[in-house]
Amino acid sequence: MKTNRRSFFAKSLLALGTTIVVQPAKALPLFNINTKTNKKLKLTYKPYTLELQHTFTVATMSRTTTPAVLTEIEYDGVVGYGEASMPPYLGESQESVMAFLKRIDLSKYDNPFDLETILADIDLLAFHNTSAKASIDIALHDLVGKLMGQPWYNIWGFDKNKAPITTFTIGIDKADVVREKTKEAAGFKILKVKLGKENDKEMIETIRSVTDVPLTADPNQGWKDKFYALDMIHWLKDKGVQYIEQPMAKEKYDDHAWLTERSPLPILADESCQRLNDISKIKGAYNGIVIKLMKCTGMREAHKMLTLAKAYNMKVLIGCMTETSCAISAASHLSPMCDWADLDGMLLIKNDLFRGTTVVDGKLTLSDLPGIGVKKV
């Protein structure tokens, strides 16, 4: 006859004169993600214009503002914040983003934790609109993290103390303005220099007249010839440049493969690598990729891109557009697992509405707040 082990143990203790007090199991404060309720997800959004500290010039254009759309998703009194930022090359506008968001009905979803289903459904609504999709993704991640009471670096199992230093971007400009921008960035340990025009060497030499900190270079597809690109990269290496972002046009796959094979510095795909499916296509033509939430539809896909790139033994730079601390903080939760970070977008604007991830002595410092770690200011 089989003996009940608990009963046997209890009887043995009683025989020894021991009193047993059985305490009921203490219930853990869990959010029941499987229980359907009458609570609904509610989406709201509004346009917002980011005002830049300086005129921002890259190889193809200049601007003083960046259009944005701010989103909020509410569930049971908890609000998650999101953002769409639209630099011109994405082909989106405040009008196109809001037209896309108007098509989304979040009220049909009972479970905010069902990120895969909700975000996959939204992705299928249109082929492009990546920044609009990112605004929903970020707000939903912020909401879910708040419901769990955890920041996303904890949910993903990342050590926030491993967040890297970030570059600070120096846009193309006249020599006296470049010197002033460089002096303003004195607290940063590495600077990113926009190149791709006829004054590339002047840009570097001007910065070097002010500081000797390491540099990175981003021609933004501005170099037209692979031989010129290779000569420039050798020259840039001697000037303390660490890596190169998207030197030539994104369609020049073979030229980038040729350049990567010969370059003394890592070559990273930015415009050539927008989303997850692009990684397998450009593997071998670049040493690494640049992940940006506005390109790839947000945190969900960015996390997948990071995982796949690492599986391919490719380097990863987590980057940004000009954005508020909302989107920058969201991206920063991936940074502890990235090789480099270029998350200075909130420092390039003068009307930030949020406070979250900060830069302390050049290093990204992630907030302990749950979700993406931001609060309105």
Buried (B, 14 or more C-beta within 10 A) or exposed (E): EEEEEEEEEBEEEEEEEEEEEEEEEEEEEEEEEEEEEEBBBEBEBEBBEBEBEBEBBBBEEEBEEBBBBBBBBBBEEBBBBBBBBBBEBBEBBBEBBBEBBEEBEBEEBBBBBBBEEBBEBBBEEBEEBBBBBBBBBBBBBBBBBBBBEBBBBBBBEBEBEEBBBBBBBBBBBEBEBBBBBBEBBEEBBBBBBBBBBEBBEBBBEBBBEBBEBBBBBBBBBBBBEBEEBBEBBEEBBEBBBBBBBBBBBBEBBEBBBBBBEEBEBBBBBBBBBBBBEBBEEBBBBBBBBBBBBBBBBBBBBBBBBBEBBBEEEBBBBBBBBBBBBBBBBBBBBBBBBBBBBBBBBBBBBEEBBBBBBBBEEBBBBBBEBBBBBBEEE
